[in-house]
Amino acid sequence: MSPAPVTIAVAGATGDLGLRIVRALRREGASVTAIVRPGTDQARLGPLTALGARVVEAGPGRPGSWQAACAGSACVVSALNGLSATVIDAQTALLEGAVRAGVPRFIPSDFSIDYAKTAPGGNRNLDLRRAFQARLDAASIQATSVLNGAFMELLDGQAPLILHRPRRVLYWGRADQILDFTTEDDTAAFTARAALDPTTPRWLRIAGDSLSTRDLADAASAARGRRYRTLRAGGLGSLGLMIRVARTLAPGRGAVFPPWQGMQYLRDMFEGRARLTPLDNDRYPDLRWTRVRPFLAQAAGAHGHG
């Protein structure tokens, strides 16, 4: 008889990254418990049930629901994303449920640049992860954070770095500062392996590609067949001023990623201290990593640009 598959619980499983992690775990042969909020729309549960995941509801007002959802899992993976009520409160309830259920390992929803190297108070979303880290490290459970830099998908329009009409690639500070990018699928594949690996250390750092603004311009040029050049938008101090102005004029209360939050992330990337070193890309040698140049070429083809 073959051994029963290992069960991994994934919270935030209906989200973009969470669903990709569930998919990657199922490819690895794992049994998956998808933890969702009570009352989640059935349409959002369809992809999870199609993958063969067991869907379990957990949340406020349901005593013991987090513990019951985590029971029997070898690892709990959190892909919860939001503000304090989610990253701190809900994730803490998930953590406490995992500990009460006797789950040996926990992967928090970090998935970012190396926030431990950033200055407290300078990046709201990283500060939330830093606050939860203190709770996680005080808990009686083995923790592993997966850090992946920025999601490569942001280069396809959401992050204001590659400007296609003027064919410029923006930067602040130095054009040779190395930036780390990883696709969501690659992050999910690595996280799935880490969830099934009982020997993971406290921190794992991955980057599908690490390159400078000059390299980004070369990659965009190759992908689009037209020359892109770098454009210095200012120093890090001027970017800091832009952040303060944007936060005052458009605070985006309740928004997880208002414009100024993305600007805080860019500033921390261009500042350089939060770079991911050393990388653990080779921990699972058969995984293949998406580089920026083919990613941009594929994105250009999807948008009908040659």
C-alpha positions in Angstrom: 0.0 0.0 0.0 1.3 3.5 -0.8 1.5 5.9 2.1 -1.4 8.4 2.5 -0.6 11.8 1.0 0.6 14.6 3.3 -2.0 17.2 4.1 -1.2 20.9 3.8 -3.7 23.6 4.9 -3.7 26.8 2.9 -5.4 30.0 4.2 -6.3 32.6 1.7 -6.8 29.9 -0.8 -9.3 31.9 -3.0 -6.7 34.6 -3.6 -4.5 34.8 -6.6 -1.3 33.5 -4.9 -3.3 31.1 -2.6 -5.0 29.4 -5.5 -1.6 29.0 -7.3 -0.1 27.4 -4.1 -3.1 25.0 -3.9 -2.5 24.1 -7.5 1.2 23.5 -7.0 0.6 21.4 -3.9 -1.9 19.2 -5.8 0.7 18.7 -8.6 3.1 17.5 -5.9 0.5 14.9 -4.8 -0.4 16.6 -1.5 -3.8 16.6 0.0 -5.0 20.2 0.5 -7.3 21.8 3.1 -8.4 25.1 1.6 -9.3 27.5 4.5 -11.8 30.2 3.4 -13.9 32.8 5.1 -17.4 31.9 6.2 -19.9 32.8 3.5 -17.3 32.9 0.6 -19.1 33.0 -2.7 -19.5 29.6 -4.3 -18.1 30.8 -7.6 -14.8 31.5 -5.8 -14.8 28.0 -4.4 -15.2 26.3 -7.8 -11.5 26.3 -8.7 -10.6 24.8 -5.4 -13.1 22.0 -5.5 -12.0 21.4 -9.2 -8.5 20.8 -7.9 -9.7 18.3 -5.4 -9.1 20.5 -2.3 -11.2 20.1 0.8 -12.8 23.4 1.5 -13.2 24.4 5.2 -14.6 27.7 6.5 -12.9 29.4 9.5 -13.2 32.9 10.9 -14.5 35.2 13.7 -17.6 34.1 15.5 -16.8 30.4 15.0 -15.0 29.3 18.1 -12.5 26.5 17.4 -12.9 26.9 13.6 -9.3 27.7 12.9 -8.1 24.7 15.0 -10.5 22.4 13.3 -9.4 23.6 9.9 -5.7 23.1 10.7 -6.2 19.6 12.3 -4.2 16.8 10.6 -2.0 19.1 8.6 1.8 18.8 8.3 2.1 22.5 7.6 -0.1 25.6 7.4 0.6 28.0 4.6 -0.9 31.5 5.0 -1.6 33.4 1.8 -3.8 35.9 3.7 -3.4 39.4 2.4 -4.8 42.7 3.6 -4.3 45.3 6.4 -4.0 44.8 10.1 -7.3 43.0 10.6 -6.1 40.3 8.1 -2.3 40.2 8.4 -2.2 40.6 12.2 -5.6 39.5 13.6 -6.8 36.8 11.2 -3.3 35.4 10.8 -2.8 35.3 14.5 -6.0 33.4 14.9 -4.8 31.0 12.2 -1.4 30.6 14.0 -3.1 29.9 17.3 -5.4 27.4 15.7 -2.4 25.7 14.1 -0.6 25.5 17.4 -3.6 24.1 19.3 -4.1 21.6 16.5 -0.5 20.4 16.9 0.6 21.4 13.4 4.4 21.2 13.3 5.1 23.9 10.7 3.8 27.3 9.6 4.6 29.4 6.5 3.4 33.0 7.0 2.2 35.4 4.3 5.4 37.3 3.9 6.2 36.9 0.1 8.1 40.2 -0.2 11.5 41.7 -0.2 13.7 41.1 3.0 11.6 43.3 5.3 13.8 42.4 8.3 16.4 44.6 6.7 14.1 47.6 6.2 13.7 50.5 8.6 10.5 50.2 10.7 7.9 52.8 10.0 8.9 53.3 6.3 6.6 50.7 4.7 3.1 50.0 6.1 2.7 46.5 4.6 6.2 45.4 5.6 5.6 46.8 9.1 2.5 44.5 9.4 4.6 41.5 8.5 7.3 42.6 11.0 4.7 42.8 13.7 3.3 39.4 12.9 6.8 38.0 12.8 7.2 38.8 16.5 4.1 36.7 17.3 5.2 33.9 15.1 8.6 33.6 16.6 7.1 33.5 20.1 4.8 30.6 19.1 5.7 27.0 19.7 5.8 26.0 16.0 8.5 25.7 13.4 8.3 28.8 11.1 9.6 29.3 7.6 9.2 32.6 5.6 9.5 32.6 1.8 10.8 35.9 0.5 10.5 36.5 -3.3 11.2 40.1 -3.9 8.5 41.7 -6.1 6.1 39.7 -8.2 7.3 39.8 -11.8 3.8 40.3 -13.0 4.0 43.9 -11.7 6.3 44.7 -14.6 3.4 44.1 -16.9 1.7 47.4 -16.2 1.0 47.6 -12.4 4.4 49.0 -11.3 5.2 52.3 -13.0 8.7 51.2 -14.1 8.5 50.2 -17.8 6.8 53.0 -19.7 5.9 51.8 -23.2 4.8 54.9 -25.0 8.0 56.9 -24.3 10.0 53.6 -24.2 11.7 54.4 -20.9 12.4 52.4 -17.8 12.2 54.6 -14.6 14.5 54.4 -11.7 15.3 56.3 -8.5 18.7 56.6 -7.1 21.1 54.4 -9.1 20.5 52.6 -12.4 22.8 49.7 -11.4 20.9 48.8 -8.2 19.9 45.1 -8.5 16.2 44.4 -8.1 14.7 40.9 -7.3 11.6 39.6 -9.2 9.8 36.3 -9.1 6.6 35.2 -10.9 3.6 34.1 -8.8 3.7 30.6 -10.3 7.3 30.2 -9.4 6.8 31.5 -5.9 3.8 29.1 -5.5 5.8 26.1 -6.8 8.7 26.8 -4.4 6.3 27.4 -1.5 4.6 24.1 -2.1 7.9 22.3 -2.0 8.8 24.2 1.2 5.5 23.2 2.8 6.2 19.5 2.1 9.8 19.8 3.3 10.2 19.3 7.1 13.8 20.5 7.1 13.2 24.1 6.0 15.1 26.9 7.8 13.5 30.0 9.3 14.1 32.0 6.1 14.1 31.1 2.4 15.0 33.6 -0.3 14.2 33.2 -4.0 14.4 35.3 -7.1 13.4 34.3 -10.6 15.6 37.1 -11.8 17.8 39.7 -10.3 18.7 42.6 -12.5 19.3 46.3 -12.7 17.3 49.1 -14.4 19.7 49.0 -17.3 19.1 45.2 -17.6 15.3 45.9 -17.5 15.7 48.3 -20.4 17.6 45.7 -22.4 15.0 43.1 -21.6 12.1 45.4 -22.6 14.0 46.3 -25.8 14.4 42.6 -26.7 10.8 41.8 -25.9 9.3 44.7 -27.9 11.8 45.0 -30.7 12.3 48.7 -30.1 14.9 50.5 -28.0 14.1 51.3 -24.4 16.3 53.6 -22.4 16.6 54.3 -18.7 15.2 57.5 -17.2 16.2 58.8 -13.7 13.0 60.0 -12.0 15.0 61.4 -9.1 16.9 60.4 -6.0 15.5 58.3 -3.1 14.9 61.5 -1.2 12.6 62.9 -3.9 10.8 59.6 -4.0 10.3 59.8 -0.3 8.7 63.3 -0.7 6.4 61.9 -3.5 5.3 59.2 -1.1 4.4 61.8 1.6 2.5 64.0 -0.9 0.6 61.0 -2.3 -0.3 59.7 1.1 -1.7 63.1 2.0 -3.6 63.8 -1.2 -4.9 60.2 -1.8 -4.6 58.3 1.5 -6.6 55.4 0.2 -7.9 54.4 3.6 -8.8 50.7 3.6 -7.0 50.0 0.4 -4.3 47.3 0.6 -2.2 48.8 -2.3 -2.9 52.5 -2.7 -0.4 54.2 -5.0 1.8 55.4 -2.1 2.2 51.9 -0.8 3.6 50.7 -4.1 5.9 53.7 -4.0 7.1 52.7 -0.6 7.9 49.3 -2.0 9.8 50.7 -4.9 11.8 53.0 -2.6 12.8 50.0 -0.5 13.9 48.0 -3.6 16.0 50.9 -5.0 17.5 51.6 -1.6 19.0 48.2 -1.8 19.2 47.0 1.8 16.3 44.6 1.3 17.9 42.6 -1.5 17.6 38.9 -1.2 20.9 37.3 -0.4 21.9 34.5 -0.3 19.3 32.9 -2.7 17.9 29.5 -2.1 16.8 28.9 -5.7 18.8 25.7 -5.9 17.2 24.1 -2.8 14.8 22.1 -5.1 17.0 21.6 -8.2 14.3 20.5 -10.6 12.3 23.8 -10.3 12.7 26.1 -13.3 12.8 29.9 -12.9 11.2 32.4 -15.2 13.5 35.2 -16.2 12.4 38.7 -16.9 13.3 38.8 -20.7 11.1 35.8 -21.7 8.4 37.0 -19.3 8.2 40.4 -21.0 8.3 38.8 -24.4 5.3 36.6 -23.5 3.5 39.6 -22.0 4.1 41.6 -25.2 2.7 38.8 -27.3 -0.3 38.5 -25.1 -1.0 42.2 -25.6 -0.4 42.0 -29.3 2.8 43.9 -29.4 5.7 42.6 -31.5 
